[in-house]
Amino acid sequence: MFNKLLVISGPTATGKTDLAVELAKKYNGELVSGDSCQIYKGMDIGTGKDQPEETPIHLIDIVTPDQKFSVADFQKIGLETIKEIQSRNKLPILVGCSGFYIDSLINPNYTTFSVKPHKIWRFISRLCSVKTLQKIYQFLDPENFSKLNHSEINNHYRLTRKIEIKLFSPKNKNLTLNNNDFDLIHVSLTAPMDFLYHRIDARVQKRIDIGFLDEVKKLLKKYKWTDPGMQIGAYQCLRPYFENKKDLDSCLRNWCYAEHSDARRQSCWFKTKSNATFFDITKTDFKKQIFTLVSRWYTKL
């Protein structure tokens, strides 16, 4: 029975983790984070890291902010984690908003992870600014460039890797990821954007209230703004404030706008690139519908 995998996705601020915890309690499950930002240690408030007390959650706090961590790394450790949870006859619940990271674990048709780092390109890319890399990637792959979220579009390493994949992928070679034969169901939460914007703005203010500025100060004692983890949107939006270039209010507005943009891109990703069943969280009976769907799937052999 335990090749089952429950996936809960959706844009930021849709309440994915709370729903995942409820389902984990009912179905003897453990959470697996599908969030590309929550892998970094010490970056808790800015990434909205939820750590339920009663339910284990895996794939958070994997590396320090100065370490590189690719989607290929995530795929390897993620598949190992899911299989380990299944081996204990528990239900792994993959939950998050990073579509590419989630897809790396459930899509058997990826070819990009076979592309090895190209030494010459890596040397050249180190000489390029983020804006230059943006222009190169936009020229090479305008469709996927338009779908990048705020964090990805400003991340030097990720842009380097995306360009690398585009330039050096094997031609006419049908490479596939081993199909893990998961019996999976994918639930994706959604909501009208105006509704999400209000939630996002409230979450930004809450993060400030609970000490985000202190978290950034603590991180800056150990790490540089150019480190991989510090490229995350929430931290970059506050960078002008810490460099005395902008006041706090304008930085917070930019942070809110960046999160709005991420929510739109995340919503677009799951609607266009996944085979999920969608549930509008503004509907009063959405949880009842989800529990009914999951129950039928879970008890079906």
C-alpha positions as CSV (number, residue, x, y, z in Angstrom):
1,M,0.0,0.0,0.0
2,F,2.7,2.5,0.9
3,N,3.8,3.8,-2.4
4,K,1.3,6.6,-1.7
5,L,2.2,10.3,-1.9
6,L,0.0,13.2,-1.1
7,V,1.0,16.5,-2.7
8,I,-0.4,19.8,-1.4
9,S,0.6,22.9,-3.5
10,G,-0.6,26.4,-4.2
11,P,0.6,30.0,-4.0
12,T,1.9,31.6,-0.8
13,A,-0.6,32.4,1.9
14,T,-3.2,29.8,1.0
15,G,-2.8,27.8,4.2
16,K,-1.1,24.7,2.8
17,T,0.9,23.7,5.9
18,D,-2.1,24.0,8.2
19,L,-4.1,21.7,5.9
20,A,-1.2,19.3,5.5
21,V,-0.9,19.0,9.3
22,E,-4.7,18.2,9.6
23,L,-4.3,15.5,7.0
24,A,-1.1,14.1,8.5
25,K,-2.9,13.7,11.9
26,K,-5.8,11.8,10.2
27,Y,-3.7,9.6,7.9
28,N,-0.5,8.9,10.0
29,G,1.5,11.2,7.8
30,E,4.7,13.2,7.9
31,L,5.4,16.5,6.0
32,V,8.0,17.0,3.3
33,S,8.7,20.6,2.5
34,G,8.6,21.6,-1.2
35,D,9.8,25.1,-0.6
36,S,13.1,26.2,-2.2
37,C,13.7,28.9,0.5
38,Q,13.1,26.9,3.7
39,I,16.1,24.7,3.1
40,Y,18.4,27.4,4.7
41,K,19.2,27.3,8.3
42,G,18.6,30.4,10.4
43,M,16.3,31.9,7.8
44,D,13.1,31.2,9.6
45,I,11.0,34.4,9.7
46,G,11.8,35.7,6.2
47,T,10.9,32.4,4.6
48,G,7.7,31.9,6.7
49,K,9.1,28.6,8.0
50,D,6.3,26.6,9.8
51,Q,7.5,23.9,12.2
52,P,4.4,22.0,13.5
53,E,5.0,20.7,17.0
54,E,3.2,17.5,16.7
55,T,3.9,16.6,13.1
56,P,7.4,15.9,11.7
57,I,8.5,18.1,8.7
58,H,11.4,17.1,6.5
59,L,13.7,19.1,4.1
60,I,13.9,22.3,6.0
61,D,17.2,23.5,7.5
62,I,19.3,21.5,5.2
63,V,22.2,23.9,4.4
64,T,23.6,27.2,5.6
65,P,22.9,30.4,3.6
66,D,26.4,30.5,2.1
67,Q,26.0,27.0,0.6
68,K,24.7,26.3,-2.9
69,F,21.9,23.8,-3.2
70,S,20.4,22.9,-6.5
71,V,17.1,21.4,-7.5
72,A,19.1,18.3,-8.4
73,D,20.3,18.1,-4.8
74,F,16.7,18.6,-3.6
75,Q,15.5,15.8,-5.9
76,K,18.0,13.3,-4.6
77,I,17.4,13.9,-0.9
78,G,13.7,14.4,-1.5
79,L,13.2,11.0,-3.1
80,E,15.2,9.4,-0.4
81,T,13.1,11.1,2.3
82,I,9.8,10.1,0.7
83,K,10.9,6.4,0.4
84,E,12.1,6.4,3.9
85,I,8.8,7.7,5.2
86,Q,6.9,5.1,3.1
87,S,9.2,2.3,4.4
88,R,7.8,3.1,7.9
89,N,4.2,2.7,6.6
90,K,3.5,6.4,7.0
91,L,2.1,8.8,4.4
92,P,4.5,11.4,3.0
93,I,2.8,14.7,2.4
94,L,4.8,16.9,0.0
95,V,3.7,20.5,0.7
96,G,4.9,23.8,-0.7
97,C,4.8,26.5,-3.3
98,S,8.0,25.9,-5.3
99,G,6.6,24.3,-8.4
100,F,9.9,23.3,-9.9
101,Y,11.0,21.6,-6.7
102,I,7.8,19.7,-6.3
103,D,7.8,18.7,-10.0
104,S,11.3,17.3,-9.6
105,L,10.0,14.7,-7.2
106,I,6.8,13.7,-9.0
107,N,7.5,14.2,-12.7
108,P,9.3,11.2,-14.2
109,N,10.2,13.0,-17.4
110,Y,12.9,15.4,-16.4
111,T,16.0,15.6,-18.5
112,T,17.8,18.7,-17.0
113,F,19.5,17.0,-14.1
114,S,21.8,15.1,-16.5
115,V,23.4,18.5,-17.6
116,K,26.7,18.7,-15.7
117,P,28.2,22.1,-14.7
118,H,30.1,23.6,-17.6
119,K,33.4,25.0,-16.3
120,I,33.9,27.7,-19.0
121,W,30.3,29.0,-18.7
122,R,30.5,29.0,-14.9
123,F,33.7,31.1,-15.1
124,I,32.0,33.5,-17.6
125,S,28.9,33.8,-15.5
126,R,30.8,34.9,-12.5
127,L,31.8,38.0,-14.5
128,C,28.2,38.8,-15.3
129,S,25.8,40.8,-13.3
130,V,22.4,39.5,-12.5
131,K,20.9,41.9,-15.0
132,T,23.2,40.6,-17.7
133,L,22.2,37.0,-16.9
134,Q,18.5,38.1,-17.0
135,K,19.0,39.5,-20.5
136,I,20.8,36.3,-21.7
137,Y,18.1,34.0,-20.3
138,Q,15.3,36.1,-21.6
139,F,16.8,35.9,-25.1
140,L,17.4,32.1,-24.9
141,D,14.0,31.2,-23.3
142,P,11.5,34.1,-23.2
143,E,8.6,31.9,-22.3
144,N,10.1,30.4,-19.2
145,F,11.8,33.7,-18.3
146,S,8.4,35.3,-18.0
147,K,7.4,32.6,-15.4
148,L,10.3,33.1,-13.0
149,N,9.3,34.3,-9.5
150,H,11.0,37.3,-7.8
151,S,13.5,35.1,-6.0
152,E,14.5,33.2,-9.1
153,I,14.8,36.2,-11.4
154,N,17.2,37.9,-9.0
155,N,19.3,34.8,-8.1
156,H,22.6,34.7,-9.8
157,Y,23.2,31.0,-9.3
158,R,19.8,29.9,-10.6
159,L,20.0,32.1,-13.6
160,T,23.4,30.7,-14.4
161,R,22.0,27.1,-14.1
162,K,19.0,27.8,-16.3
163,I,21.2,29.3,-19.0
164,E,23.6,26.3,-18.6
165,I,20.7,23.9,-19.1
166,K,19.4,25.8,-22.1
167,L,22.9,25.9,-23.8
168,F,24.3,22.5,-23.0
169,S,21.4,20.1,-22.8
170,P,22.0,16.9,-24.9
171,K,20.4,17.2,-28.3
172,N,18.1,14.4,-29.5
173,K,18.7,12.3,-26.4
174,N,15.7,10.9,-24.5
175,L,16.7,10.9,-20.9
176,T,14.1,10.1,-18.2
177,L,14.1,10.1,-14.5
178,N,13.4,6.7,-13.0
179,N,9.7,6.5,-12.5
180,N,9.1,5.9,-8.8
181,D,5.6,4.5,-9.4
182,F,4.1,6.7,-6.7
183,D,0.4,6.3,-6.2
184,L,-0.1,10.1,-5.8
185,I,-2.9,12.6,-5.5
186,H,-2.2,16.3,-6.0
187,V,-4.3,18.9,-4.2
188,S,-3.7,22.5,-5.1
189,L,-5.1,25.4,-3.2
190,T,-6.2,28.6,-4.9
191,A,-7.9,31.9,-4.2
192,P,-8.7,35.2,-5.9
193,M,-5.6,37.3,-6.1
194,D,-7.1,40.3,-4.2
195,F,-7.9,37.9,-1.3
196,L,-4.3,36.6,-1.3
197,Y,-2.8,40.1,-1.5
198,H,-4.5,41.1,1.8
199,R,-3.2,37.9,3.4
200,I,0.3,38.5,2.1
201,D,0.4,42.1,3.4
202,A,-0.8,40.9,6.8
203,R,1.9,38.2,6.9
204,V,4.6,40.7,5.9
205,Q,3.7,42.9,8.8
206,K,3.5,40.0,11.2
207,R,7.0,38.9,10.2
208,I,8.3,42.4,11.0
209,D,6.4,42.3,14.3
210,I,7.9,39.0,15.4
211,G,11.5,40.1,14.7
212,F,12.5,39.8,11.1
213,L,14.8,42.8,11.2
214,D,16.7,41.2,14.1
215,E,16.9,38.0,12.1
216,V,18.5,39.8,9.2
217,K,21.0,41.6,11.5
218,K,22.0,38.2,13.0
219,L,22.5,36.7,9.5
220,L,24.6,39.7,8.3
221,K,27.1,38.9,11.1
222,K,27.9,35.6,9.4
223,Y,26.9,35.9,5.7
224,K,27.1,38.3,2.8
225,W,24.3,39.7,0.7
226,T,25.7,37.8,-2.3
227,D,25.4,34.4,-0.6
228,P,22.8,32.0,-2.1
229,G,20.4,32.1,0.8
230,M,20.6,35.9,1.1
231,Q,19.3,36.1,-2.5
232,I,15.8,35.2,-1.3
233,G,13.3,38.0,-2.1
234,A,12.3,38.9,1.4
235,Y,15.9,39.6,2.4
236,Q,16.8,41.4,-0.8
237,C,13.8,43.7,-0.4
238,L,15.1,44.8,3.0
239,R,18.7,45.2,1.7
240,P,18.3,48.9,0.8
241,Y,17.1,49.6,4.4
242,F,20.2,48.0,5.9
243,E,22.4,49.9,3.4
244,N,20.7,53.2,4.4
245,K,19.4,53.7,0.8
246,K,15.7,53.5,1.5
247,D,13.4,53.9,4.5
248,L,11.7,50.8,6.0
249,D,8.2,51.6,4.8
250,S,9.2,51.7,1.1
251,C,11.2,48.5,1.5
252,L,8.1,46.8,3.1
253,R,5.9,48.0,0.2
254,N,8.4,46.5,-2.3
255,W,8.4,43.2,-0.3
256,C,4.6,43.1,-0.4
257,Y,4.7,43.7,-4.2
258,A,7.3,41.0,-4.7
259,E,5.2,38.5,-2.8
260,H,2.2,39.5,-4.8
261,S,4.2,38.8,-8.0
262,D,5.4,35.4,-6.6
263,A,1.8,34.5,-5.8
264,R,0.7,35.2,-9.3
265,R,3.6,33.2,-10.8
266,Q,3.1,30.3,-8.4
267,S,-0.6,30.2,-9.2
268,C,0.1,30.2,-12.9
269,W,2.7,27.4,-12.5
270,F,0.3,25.0,-10.8
271,K,-2.6,25.8,-13.2
272,T,-0.5,25.2,-16.3
273,K,2.1,22.7,-15.4
274,S,0.4,20.3,-13.0
275,N,-2.4,17.7,-13.1
276,A,-3.7,18.9,-9.7
277,T,-7.3,19.1,-8.4
278,F,-7.9,22.7,-7.4
279,F,-9.8,24.0,-4.4
280,D,-10.7,27.6,-3.7
281,I,-10.0,28.3,-0.1
282,T,-12.6,31.1,0.0
283,K,-15.4,28.4,-0.4
284,T,-16.8,27.4,2.9
285,D,-16.8,23.6,2.2
286,F,-13.4,23.3,0.5
287,K,-11.8,21.3,3.3
288,K,-14.7,18.9,3.4
289,Q,-14.3,18.3,-0.3
290,I,-10.5,17.8,0.1
291,F,-11.0,15.3,2.9
292,T,-13.6,13.4,0.9
293,L,-11.2,13.2,-2.1
294,V,-8.2,12.1,-0.1
295,S,-10.2,9.5,1.9
296,R,-11.4,7.8,-1.3
297,W,-7.8,7.8,-2.7
298,Y,-6.2,6.7,0.6
299,T,-8.5,3.7,1.1
300,K,-8.3,2.6,-2.5
301,L,-5.8,-0.3,-3.0
